[in-house]
Amino acid sequence: MSKQAHIRVEDESVFLSGEDRRLDLGSLSDLYDLVGGESYTIEYDERAASAPWVETDDDRTFTFEVREAIDGLPFGGGYAERVADASMEQTESGVPERTEVFADVLMQIWDSKGNPEELAEFHE
């Protein structure tokens, strides 16, 4: 996959688009099922929520729409390699393996809240 790949959403399809190819990541509805819905909420502890660049609700959470967050998102390096290596064969849950891996990677990125140490496995 190209180093300049981006996630794209067209209708109900999610894919990774690079200079050299387009990789199917699965359906948006399957992705919603895997990440817990059309929106995703990140919880911050009191210290992190007080950082001037973090805008949270009163309960120290930040909620965003999954589709809006991923459409056009740059996605390369170890992230893209891990997802591209997974097959589109359905797992026991009835969802393609690649969609499951993609959802897992997205949630790891979101839940890391920008902490590079939590994402070190993707940069080895």
C-alpha positions as CSV (number, residue, x, y, z in Angstrom):
1,M,0.0,0.0,0.0
2,S,1.3,3.5,-0.8
3,K,2.8,5.6,1.9
4,Q,0.3,8.3,1.0
5,A,-2.9,6.3,1.6
6,H,-6.2,7.7,3.0
7,I,-9.3,6.1,4.3
8,R,-12.3,6.8,2.1
9,V,-16.0,6.2,2.7
10,E,-18.4,5.9,-0.3
11,D,-22.0,5.1,0.5
12,E,-21.7,2.0,2.8
13,S,-18.2,1.0,1.7
14,V,-14.9,1.8,3.5
15,F,-11.6,1.5,1.7
16,L,-8.0,2.6,1.8
17,S,-7.0,4.6,-1.3
18,G,-3.4,5.1,-2.2
19,E,-1.5,6.1,-5.3
20,D,-1.1,2.5,-6.5
21,R,-4.3,0.7,-5.4
22,R,-7.6,0.7,-3.5
23,L,-8.0,-1.8,-0.7
24,D,-11.5,-2.8,0.5
25,L,-11.8,-2.5,4.3
26,G,-15.5,-3.6,4.6
27,S,-18.8,-2.1,5.2
28,L,-19.6,1.0,7.3
29,S,-22.3,-0.9,9.1
30,D,-19.9,-3.7,10.1
31,L,-17.4,-1.1,11.3
32,Y,-20.1,0.6,13.3
33,D,-20.9,-2.7,15.0
34,L,-17.3,-3.3,15.8
35,V,-16.5,0.1,17.3
36,G,-19.8,0.3,19.2
37,G,-21.9,2.6,17.0
38,E,-22.0,5.5,14.6
39,S,-20.2,7.7,17.2
40,Y,-17.2,7.0,19.4
41,T,-16.4,8.4,22.8
42,I,-13.0,8.9,24.3
43,E,-12.7,9.3,28.1
44,Y,-10.0,11.5,29.6
45,D,-8.7,11.5,33.1
46,E,-8.8,14.8,35.1
47,R,-5.2,15.7,34.2
48,A,-5.5,15.1,30.5
49,A,-8.9,16.8,30.3
50,S,-7.4,20.0,31.7
51,A,-4.8,20.3,28.9
52,P,-5.6,23.5,27.0
53,W,-5.9,21.7,23.6
54,V,-8.4,19.1,24.8
55,E,-12.1,20.0,24.5
56,T,-14.2,17.6,26.5
57,D,-17.8,17.6,27.8
58,D,-18.4,18.1,31.5
59,D,-17.9,14.4,32.2
60,R,-14.4,14.6,30.6
61,T,-15.4,12.8,27.4
62,F,-15.1,13.7,23.7
63,T,-17.6,12.1,21.3
64,F,-17.3,12.2,17.5
65,E,-19.0,10.7,14.5
66,V,-17.0,7.7,13.2
67,R,-17.8,8.3,9.5
68,E,-16.7,12.0,9.7
69,A,-13.6,11.1,11.6
70,I,-12.3,8.4,9.2
71,D,-13.3,9.8,5.7
72,G,-10.1,11.3,4.3
73,L,-8.0,10.3,7.3
74,P,-4.3,9.7,6.4
75,F,-3.5,6.0,7.1
76,G,-0.1,4.6,6.3
77,G,2.9,2.9,7.6
78,G,2.5,0.1,10.2
79,Y,-1.2,0.8,10.5
80,A,-1.9,0.2,6.8
81,E,0.4,-2.8,6.7
82,R,-1.3,-4.5,9.6
83,V,-4.8,-4.0,8.0
84,A,-3.7,-4.9,4.4
85,D,-2.2,-8.2,5.7
86,A,-5.6,-9.3,7.0
87,S,-7.9,-11.2,4.6
88,M,-11.4,-10.4,3.6
89,E,-12.5,-13.9,4.7
90,Q,-15.3,-13.8,7.2
91,T,-14.6,-14.7,10.8
92,E,-16.8,-16.6,13.1
93,S,-18.6,-13.4,13.9
94,G,-19.6,-13.0,10.2
95,V,-17.4,-9.9,9.6
96,P,-14.3,-9.9,7.4
97,E,-11.0,-10.3,9.3
98,R,-9.7,-7.1,7.7
99,T,-12.7,-5.1,9.0
100,E,-12.1,-6.4,12.5
101,V,-8.4,-5.6,12.3
102,F,-9.2,-2.1,10.9
103,A,-11.7,-1.4,13.7
104,D,-9.1,-2.6,16.3
105,V,-6.4,-0.3,14.9
106,L,-8.8,2.7,14.8
107,M,-9.8,2.1,18.5
108,Q,-6.2,1.7,19.5
109,I,-5.4,5.0,17.8
110,W,-8.4,6.8,19.3
111,D,-7.9,5.4,22.8
112,S,-4.2,6.3,22.8
113,K,-5.3,10.0,22.8
114,G,-2.1,10.9,21.0
115,N,0.3,9.0,23.3
116,P,3.0,7.6,20.9
117,E,4.1,5.0,23.5
118,E,0.7,3.3,23.3
119,L,1.1,3.0,19.5
120,A,4.7,1.8,19.5
121,E,3.8,-1.6,18.1
122,F,2.9,0.0,14.8
123,H,6.3,1.7,14.4
124,E,8.6,-1.2,15.0
